[in-house]
Every structure is written in structure tokens, then in C-alpha cells.
Amino acid sequence: MTLSSVNNFLLRFQKIPSAEKIFFVQHLRVMVKAGVSLAGALNALSSQSENKRFKNILIEIKEGVEKGNTFSKSLKKHKDVFGDLFVSMIEAGEISGKLESSLEQIFIQVKKDHEIKSKIKGAMIYPAVILFAMTIIGILMMIFVIPKLTEVFSEFNVELPLATRVLINASDLMLNHGILMSFGLIILITGFLTLIKTEKGKFYFHFFLLHSPIFGKIIKKINLARFSRTLSSLLRTDIPITKTLGMTSQILGNVIYKKVILEASKKVTKGVNIAATLKNEKDIFPPVVTEMVTVGEETGSLDDVLVEMAEFYEDEVDQTMKNLPAIIEPLLILVLGFGVALMAMAIIMPMYSLTETI
């Protein structure tokens, strides 16, 4: 095995950032609009790519186009990178002669999806840091502080309250069986992650998240924004409505929404309107959404209505993500305060017993 083949094998696992794909679509759209040949545009963009895996993929696609293959056919070999939605929109653009329009819709779709994901990650950094710090402090207390106090309490031979005994036993367990506990925790986490990957496990987990007090509304807004943006983009590429609904369902992160949109796709083939299907799902599709979809279907301007709806929910997601730290902070303070209070009680209560014995 040569060094080159090893490098090529390792490149398969290299992650391609969303920003790289956005740059590619944006500049490909501009170059195609300017009259640059597809092969020439791909050649120029492959030379500019800093990601080695993406560079190799673009070179392969360019070579396929030069051999006479369509752009969409060359892309299909790399569905794991571009996704079904990307490939189908390009294929629709080629068939209709509107490749430039398809690239524009893909650019909007990829950019908006990247923005939503970035906002979610950004909003979750603060809570994650606080929880991590709380966990580390708790572990350090159990390993270094509690054992010292245990020695003091044992010297005076005082009867310890229940809270103190629980704290000492937890500390002993962590010190004497730390490795076993770590393995147990790993097994528990692995089991949970495996469970939520199953069809039933994922359904119930997503159902719980969708109806949770804090995250439920956020998940609804994100999925409604993606639903509106994706469906509007697909409708503008002349892809049949039944196929667009099926493709839209694959973009949605929550399986409850996926199921509803797939059901809508089946009913549309039987002549039922999209709005009529969504009206039965008031819990996840608010009346304002179904009314707007109804108006769009009746007036033949569903794509325009969906764009307006997408912009509304994207703004809602943006505002919610900005406010999320302020919403979560009081909850974290309550949890932290409760934990500190319990630990303080467990430590202070025996102190009073000690003062009585002295």
C-alpha cells in the first residue's frame, strides 16, 4: 500500500464544511450566469478549494462533465456530500433549461440552513460551558473535599444526617469504583444513543423534545422554517409537487414533521390539497401556516407564500436563539443553586453536631 493510497483513503473521512459548499454554489451560480462553461467553472472552483476531499470531488465531477455526462449524473456519485435535494434540483434545472435559477435556489437553501445551524450551535455554547463547569466542580469536590471532611467527622464519631451519608457514600463510590462507574456511564450513554437511533426510539425521543417546555417551540420554528424554505425552492425548479414533498420531508430534522409531510405527499397524489392534510396536524402546523398554504394553493402562488413564511420563521428562530441564553440562564442558576444548597446542608449540618459535642 502506497502513501498516496493511504492519503486517499483518509480523505474519505475528511469533513467538508458547509461554508465550502456555500462558496462553491455561490460562485458556480455567478460563473454560469456570466457565460463560463460548466467544466471551466468547476475547474476554477476546484483549484480554489482548500479542502482536499472537496477539491478531488470537484475534479471528478469536472472530468465527468468533460466526458459528456450531465452535471446531475456526475453529482449523483457524490450524494453523500451534496445530498438528494441538491442533485434533484440540479437535474430539474438541466431538464427545464433553468440551471442558473436552480443554482440560485440551492444557494439560498444551503445558506439559510447553514445560518440556522450556526445560530443553534452558538446559542448552546453558553449552557454547555456552564454544565461542563458544574460537572467538573462537582467531581473535584467529591474527590478532594468530601474525603477530607469524612476524616474529620469520623474522628469525632458523630451521627451524620442522611444527606451527609449519601454524599460520603457517593464520594467513596467515585474514589474506589471510579473506573467501573465510568464504564457504566459509557454503557448508559451508548445504550441511549443506540435506542434513539431505532425507529420507535427516535419517534418517542423527538415527540418528547417537540412537547418539551423550552425546546418544543424552538424545534417547531426550525422545522417550519426549513419546510417553507425547502418546498418553495423546489417548487421554483419545476419538480412535481409529489416529489418536492417527499424531498422536503428528508430535510426536516424532526421525525414527526417528516411523517406528516410524507403523508401529505401520498394524499396529494390522490388529489388532496397540501393545506387539507396540514389542517389535521394543528399541534405542529399552526392555523396561520395552513391558511397561508391554502391561499397559496388557491392563487397559484404557493412558492411566493412559502418564501414569506420561511422568512418569518427564520426571523423567529433568529430572535429565539438570541434570547435562549437569557431563558436558560435562570434555569441553570436554579439547578446550580439547588445543588450547592444540598451540598452545603450535607456539610454544615454535621458541623452543628460537632459544636454540640465540643
C-alpha positions in Angstrom: 0.0 0.0 0.0 1.5 3.3 -1.1 1.4 6.6 0.8 -0.8 8.1 -1.9 -3.4 5.4 -1.5 -3.4 5.8 2.3 -3.9 9.6 1.9 -6.8 9.0 -0.5 -8.4 6.6 2.0 -8.1 9.0 4.9 -9.5 11.9 2.7 -12.8 9.9 2.6 -13.3 10.7 6.3 -12.4 14.4 6.0 -15.4 16.6 6.8 -16.4 19.2 4.2 -17.6 22.4 6.0 -20.9 23.9 5.0 -19.1 27.2 4.2 -17.1 25.3 1.5 -20.4 24.2 -0.2 -21.9 27.7 0.1 -18.8 29.2 -1.6 -19.0 26.6 -4.3 -22.7 27.1 -5.1 -22.5 30.9 -4.9 -19.5 31.2 -7.3 -20.8 28.5 -9.6 -24.0 30.4 -10.0 -22.2 33.6 -10.8 -19.9 31.9 -13.3 -22.7 30.1 -15.1 -24.7 33.4 -15.3 -21.6 35.1 -16.7 -21.4 32.5 -19.5 -18.5 30.5 -18.3 -18.7 26.8 -19.3 -19.7 24.3 -16.6 -16.4 22.4 -17.0 -14.4 25.7 -16.8 -16.3 26.9 -13.8 -15.7 23.5 -12.0 -12.0 23.6 -12.9 -11.7 27.1 -11.5 -13.5 26.3 -8.3 -11.6 23.0 -7.7 -8.3 24.9 -7.9 -9.6 27.4 -5.2 -10.9 24.8 -2.8 -8.8 24.5 0.4 -10.5 21.2 1.4 -8.6 18.4 -0.3 -11.5 16.0 -0.3 -13.8 18.6 -1.8 -11.2 19.5 -4.4 -10.9 15.9 -5.5 -14.7 15.6 -5.7 -14.9 18.7 -7.9 -12.2 17.4 -10.2 -14.0 14.1 -10.6 -17.3 16.0 -11.4 -15.5 18.2 -13.9 -14.0 15.1 -15.6 -17.4 13.5 -15.8 -18.9 16.6 -17.4 -16.0 16.7 -19.9 -16.7 13.1 -20.9 -20.3 14.1 -21.8 -22.1 13.2 -18.6 -24.7 15.7 -17.3 -23.9 17.7 -14.2 -26.5 15.9 -12.2 -25.3 12.5 -13.2 -21.7 13.4 -12.1 -23.1 14.7 -8.9 -25.0 11.5 -8.1 -21.8 9.7 -7.5 -21.2 12.1 -4.5 -24.7 12.1 -3.0 -23.2 11.6 0.5 -21.6 15.1 0.1 -24.2 17.1 -1.8 -27.4 15.2 -0.8 -30.5 14.2 -2.7 -32.0 17.7 -2.6 -29.0 19.3 -4.3 -28.8 16.7 -7.0 -32.5 16.7 -7.8 -32.7 20.5 -8.0 -29.7 20.5 -10.5 -31.4 17.7 -12.5 -34.6 19.7 -12.6 -32.7 22.8 -13.7 -31.0 20.9 -16.5 -34.3 19.4 -17.8 -36.1 22.8 -17.7 -33.1 24.7 -19.0 -33.1 26.8 -15.8 -29.8 25.7 -14.3 -28.9 29.2 -13.2 -32.3 29.5 -11.4 -31.8 26.1 -9.7 -28.3 27.2 -8.5 -29.8 30.3 -7.1 -32.4 28.4 -5.1 -29.8 25.9 -3.9 -27.6 28.8 -2.8 -30.5 30.3 -0.8 -31.4 26.9 0.7 -27.8 26.0 1.7 -27.0 29.4 3.1 -30.2 29.6 5.2 -29.8 26.1 6.5 -26.2 26.9 7.5 -27.3 30.1 9.2 -29.9 28.2 11.3 -27.4 25.5 12.3 -24.8 28.2 13.3 -27.3 30.0 15.4 -28.3 26.8 17.2 -24.7 25.9 17.9 -23.9 29.5 19.0 -26.9 29.6 21.4 -26.0 26.2 23.0 -22.3 27.1 23.8 -23.1 29.1 27.0 -25.3 26.4 28.6 -22.9 23.7 27.6 -19.9 25.5 29.2 -21.9 26.1 32.4 -23.0 22.5 32.6 -19.4 21.3 31.9 -18.0 23.6 34.6 -20.7 22.4 37.1 -19.8 18.8 36.4 -16.1 19.3 36.8 -16.5 21.3 40.1 -18.8 18.6 41.5 -16.3 15.8 40.6 -13.4 17.7 42.2 -15.5 18.3 45.4 -16.3 14.6 45.6 -12.6 13.5 45.0 -10.7 16.1 47.1 -13.0 17.9 49.5 -15.5 15.3 50.8 -12.8 12.7 51.8 -11.1 15.4 54.0 -14.4 16.2 55.7 -15.1 12.5 56.2 -11.9 12.1 58.1 -12.9 15.0 60.4 -16.4 13.6 61.0 -15.0 10.1 61.8 -12.6 11.5 64.4 -15.5 13.0 66.4 -17.7 9.9 66.0 -20.9 12.0 65.5 -24.1 10.7 64.0 -24.3 12.0 60.4 -27.5 13.2 58.7 -28.9 11.3 55.7 -27.8 13.9 53.2 -24.2 13.8 54.5 -24.1 10.0 54.5 -25.4 10.0 50.9 -22.7 12.5 49.9 -19.9 10.5 51.6 -21.1 7.2 50.0 -21.2 8.8 46.6 -17.6 10.1 47.2 -16.4 6.7 48.3 -18.0 5.1 45.3 -16.3 7.6 43.0 -12.9 7.1 44.6 -13.0 3.3 44.9 -15.0 2.4 41.8 -14.4 5.3 39.5 -13.3 3.2 36.6 -16.4 0.9 37.0 -18.6 4.0 37.2 -17.0 5.4 34.1 -17.7 2.2 32.1 -21.2 2.2 33.4 -21.8 5.7 32.3 -20.3 5.0 28.9 -22.6 1.9 28.5 -25.6 4.0 29.6 -24.9 6.8 27.1 -24.1 4.3 24.3 -27.4 2.4 25.1 -29.4 5.7 25.0 -27.8 6.8 21.7 -28.4 3.3 20.2 -32.1 3.4 21.4 -32.8 6.8 19.8 -31.4 5.6 16.5 -34.1 2.9 16.3 -37.4 3.9 14.6 -39.5 3.7 17.7 -36.8 5.2 20.0 -36.3 8.2 17.6 -40.0 8.8 17.3 -40.6 8.9 21.1 -37.5 11.0 21.7 -38.5 13.5 19.0 -42.0 13.6 20.3 -40.7 14.4 23.8 -38.5 17.2 22.5 -41.3 18.6 20.4 -43.5 18.9 23.5 -40.8 20.0 26.0 -41.4 23.4 27.6 -38.3 25.2 26.4 -37.1 23.4 23.3 -40.5 22.5 21.8 -41.3 25.9 20.4 -37.8 26.3 19.0 -38.0 22.9 17.2 -41.3 23.8 15.7 -40.0 27.1 14.4 -36.9 25.5 12.9 -38.8 22.8 11.2 -41.4 25.2 9.9 -38.7 27.5 8.5 -37.0 24.5 6.8 -40.3 23.2 5.4 -41.2 26.5 3.9 -37.8 27.4 2.5 -37.1 23.9 1.0 -40.6 23.5 -0.5 -40.5 27.0 -2.0 -37.0 26.3 -3.5 -38.1 23.0 -5.0 -41.4 24.4 -6.5 -39.4 27.1 -8.3 -37.3 24.4 -10.1 -40.4 22.8 -11.8 -40.1 19.5 -9.8 -43.5 17.8 -9.5 -45.3 18.6 -6.2 -45.5 15.0 -5.0 -41.7 14.6 -5.4 -41.0 18.0 -3.8 -42.9 17.0 -0.6 -41.0 13.7 -0.4 -37.7 15.6 -0.8 -38.8 18.2 1.7 -39.5 15.6 4.4 -35.9 14.4 4.2 -34.6 17.8 5.1 -36.7 18.1 8.2 -34.9 17.1 11.4 -37.9 16.0 13.5 -39.4 12.6 12.5 -42.9 13.8 13.5 -42.7 16.5 10.8 -41.2 14.0 8.4 -44.1 11.6 8.9 -46.7 14.3 8.3 -45.1 15.7 5.1 -44.7 12.1 3.7 -48.4 11.5 4.4 -49.2 14.8 2.7 -47.2 13.6 -0.3 -49.3 10.4 -0.6 -52.6 12.3 -0.3 -51.6 14.9 -2.9 -51.2 12.0 -5.4 -54.9 11.3 -4.7 -55.9 14.8 -5.4 -56.0 16.2 -1.8 -54.6 19.7 -1.2 -51.5 20.1 1.0 -53.4 22.5 3.3 -56.2 20.0 3.9 -53.6 17.5 5.2 -51.8 20.0 7.3 -55.0 21.2 8.9 -55.3 17.8 10.7 -51.9 18.5 12.4 -52.7 21.7 14.3 -50.3 20.7 17.0 -47.2 21.1 14.7 -48.7 23.3 11.9 -50.3 26.4 13.4 -53.6 27.7 11.7 -51.7 30.7 10.2 -49.5 28.2 8.3 -52.4 26.2 6.9 -54.3 29.4 6.0 -51.3 30.8 4.1 -50.8 27.5 2.3 -54.5 27.4 1.4 -54.2 31.0 -0.1 -51.0 30.0 -2.0 -52.7 26.9 -3.5 -55.8 28.8 -4.5 -54.0 31.7 -6.1 -51.3 29.6 -7.7 -48.5 31.4 -5.8 -47.6 28.8 -3.3 -43.9 29.3 -3.8 -44.1 33.0 -3.0 -46.3 32.5 0.0 -43.8 29.8 1.3 -40.9 32.3 0.9 -42.7 34.9 3.0 -43.5 32.2 5.6 -39.8 31.0 5.6 -38.5 34.5 6.2 -41.0 35.0 9.0 -40.0 31.7 10.8 -36.3 32.3 10.1 -36.6 35.7 11.8 -38.4 33.9 14.7 -35.6 31.4 15.0 -33.0 34.2 14.9 -34.8 36.1 17.7 -35.3 32.9 19.8 -31.7 31.9 19.6 -30.6 35.4 20.7 -33.0 35.1 23.7 -32.2 31.5 24.5 -29.2 32.2 26.9 -31.5 34.6 28.8 -34.2 31.9 29.0 -31.8 29.0 30.1 -29.7 31.1 32.5 -32.3 31.3 35.3 -32.9 27.5 34.9 -29.2 26.8 35.2 -28.9 29.1 38.2 -31.8 27.3 39.9 -30.2 23.9 39.3 -26.8 25.1 40.4 -28.3 26.8 43.5 -30.2 23.6 44.4 -27.0 21.5 44.1 -24.9 23.9 46.1 -27.6 24.2 48.8 -27.8 20.4 49.1 -24.0 20.1 49.3 -23.8 22.9 51.8 -26.5 21.3 54.0 -24.7 18.0 53.9 -21.5 19.7 55.1 -22.9 22.2 57.5 -25.4 20.1 59.4 -22.7 17.8 60.9 -20.7 20.9 61.9 -23.5 21.8 64.2 -23.4 18.3 65.7 -19.7 18.8 66.2 -20.1 22.1 68.1 -22.6 20.4 70.4 -20.2 17.6 71.3 -17.2 20.0 72.0 
